[in-house]
Amino acid sequence: MAGRAAILRSWVAAAPLLALLHPAPVTAKQEPPAREAVDPASIAGTYDGSQMEMAAWLELGDDGRYRYALSYGAIDEYSSGTWTRQDGGIVLNSDPSTPPQFELLGTEQGTGAPDAVTLHLEGTGNLPISLFSAVVERGDGTSTIADFSDGSLQIPLSESDQLLSIALSLPILEVRGEPISVPEPSGKSLYFAFHANDLGFKAFDHAGLFESDGMFLLERYGRQIAFRKVSP
């Protein structure tokens, strides 16, 4: 018995050393499954976003280029540029373009109505003049919006209107010019020209289209467009 006890004591004493020489197998750490990468080529294709009173189309090329077009009532817009895949959707960046501009050609004193400032606009082309507006900010902080008709627009003034800020706009296409400061506006006539440039081109700057149930969603003119893939 004494011999067996001595052997057991020697095993116990050697246990730490044996553990180092013959360590227990280590279970490999379970890593979370890698997220499956989405091949941009699987997204490329033609998408239709048409709905009642609106036609919309989006083409995503497998070369990273996109083309976009929308027609909604009197609105027609288009765009082209590059697209990239992003978590939750895609991002559009349009090609360089020259936006429409309003140019002040000149100002005349005493040629307009004495209690108003008169605005004249040329260069509207085929666009009805009634689509153009003027945003008028007065010295007291109030602002009004008035629409053109027959090529001109008269803005009534009060005696306190000694300084105005006027910005012309084409609201239907989200175009707005730089504000023009007009001191002592009473009786003045202001002459503007509209330069269409790339009118209708929609400039997307890192615009995100979120993906939902295989569709890409875009907000335009107060409506949500759901682009559904119709062809690869």
ChimeraX attribute file (.defattr): number of C-alpha atoms within 10 A of each C-alpha:
attribute: neighborCount
match mode: 1-to-1
recipient: residues
	/A:1	6
	/A:2	6
	/A:3	8
	/A:4	9
	/A:5	10
	/A:6	10
	/A:7	12
	/A:8	11
	/A:9	11
	/A:10	11
	/A:11	13
	/A:12	11
	/A:13	11
	/A:14	11
	/A:15	11
	/A:16	12
	/A:17	12
	/A:18	12
	/A:19	10
	/A:20	9
	/A:21	9
	/A:22	9
	/A:23	10
	/A:24	8
	/A:25	6
	/A:26	6
	/A:27	6
	/A:28	6
	/A:29	6
	/A:30	6
	/A:31	6
	/A:32	6
	/A:33	6
	/A:34	6
	/A:35	6
	/A:36	6
	/A:37	6
	/A:38	11
	/A:39	10
	/A:40	17
	/A:41	13
	/A:42	9
	/A:43	17
	/A:44	20
	/A:45	17
	/A:46	19
	/A:47	22
	/A:48	18
	/A:49	22
	/A:50	17
	/A:51	12
	/A:52	6
	/A:53	8
	/A:54	14
	/A:55	16
	/A:56	20
	/A:57	19
	/A:58	22
	/A:59	20
	/A:60	26
	/A:61	18
	/A:62	16
	/A:63	11
	/A:64	15
	/A:65	18
	/A:66	23
	/A:67	18
	/A:68	19
	/A:69	18
	/A:70	20
	/A:71	15
	/A:72	16
	/A:73	9
	/A:74	8
	/A:75	12
	/A:76	17
	/A:77	16
	/A:78	17
	/A:79	20
	/A:80	22
	/A:81	17
	/A:82	18
	/A:83	24
	/A:84	16
	/A:85	16
	/A:86	14
	/A:87	9
	/A:88	12
	/A:89	16
	/A:90	20
	/A:91	18
	/A:92	24
	/A:93	19
	/A:94	21
	/A:95	16
	/A:96	11
	/A:97	13
	/A:98	11
	/A:99	15
	/A:100	18
	/A:101	18
	/A:102	22
	/A:103	16
	/A:104	13
	/A:105	12
	/A:106	10
	/A:107	15
	/A:108	12
	/A:109	14
	/A:110	13
	/A:111	13
	/A:112	18
	/A:113	16
	/A:114	15
	/A:115	17
	/A:116	19
	/A:117	24
	/A:118	23
	/A:119	21
	/A:120	18
	/A:121	23
	/A:122	16
	/A:123	13
	/A:124	15
	/A:125	10
	/A:126	6
	/A:127	11
	/A:128	12
	/A:129	19
	/A:130	13
	/A:131	15
	/A:132	22
	/A:133	19
	/A:134	23
	/A:135	17
	/A:136	18
	/A:137	19
	/A:138	16
	/A:139	12
	/A:140	10
	/A:141	7
	/A:142	8
	/A:143	13
	/A:144	11
	/A:145	14
	/A:146	14
	/A:147	18
	/A:148	19
	/A:149	16
	/A:150	10
	/A:151	14
	/A:152	17
	/A:153	20
	/A:154	18
	/A:155	18
	/A:156	13
	/A:157	18
	/A:158	9
	/A:159	8
	/A:160	10
	/A:161	18
	/A:162	14
	/A:163	16
	/A:164	23
	/A:165	18
	/A:166	21
	/A:167	18
	/A:168	27
	/A:169	22
	/A:170	20
	/A:171	12
	/A:172	12
	/A:173	18
	/A:174	10
	/A:175	16
	/A:176	18
	/A:177	17
	/A:178	13
	/A:179	16
	/A:180	14
	/A:181	13
	/A:182	16
	/A:183	12
	/A:184	15
	/A:185	24
	/A:186	25
	/A:187	17
	/A:188	21
	/A:189	23
	/A:190	21
	/A:191	16
	/A:192	18
	/A:193	16
	/A:194	20
	/A:195	16
	/A:196	15
	/A:197	12
	/A:198	12
	/A:199	17
	/A:200	19
	/A:201	22
	/A:202	21
	/A:203	20
	/A:204	17
	/A:205	11
	/A:206	14
	/A:207	14
	/A:208	20
	/A:209	21
	/A:210	17
	/A:211	17
	/A:212	12
	/A:213	6
	/A:214	13
	/A:215	18
	/A:216	21
	/A:217	19
	/A:218	16
	/A:219	10
	/A:220	10
	/A:221	11
	/A:222	6
	/A:223	9
	/A:224	12
	/A:225	22
	/A:226	22
	/A:227	23
	/A:228	19
	/A:229	20
	/A:230	10
	/A:231	10
	/A:232	14
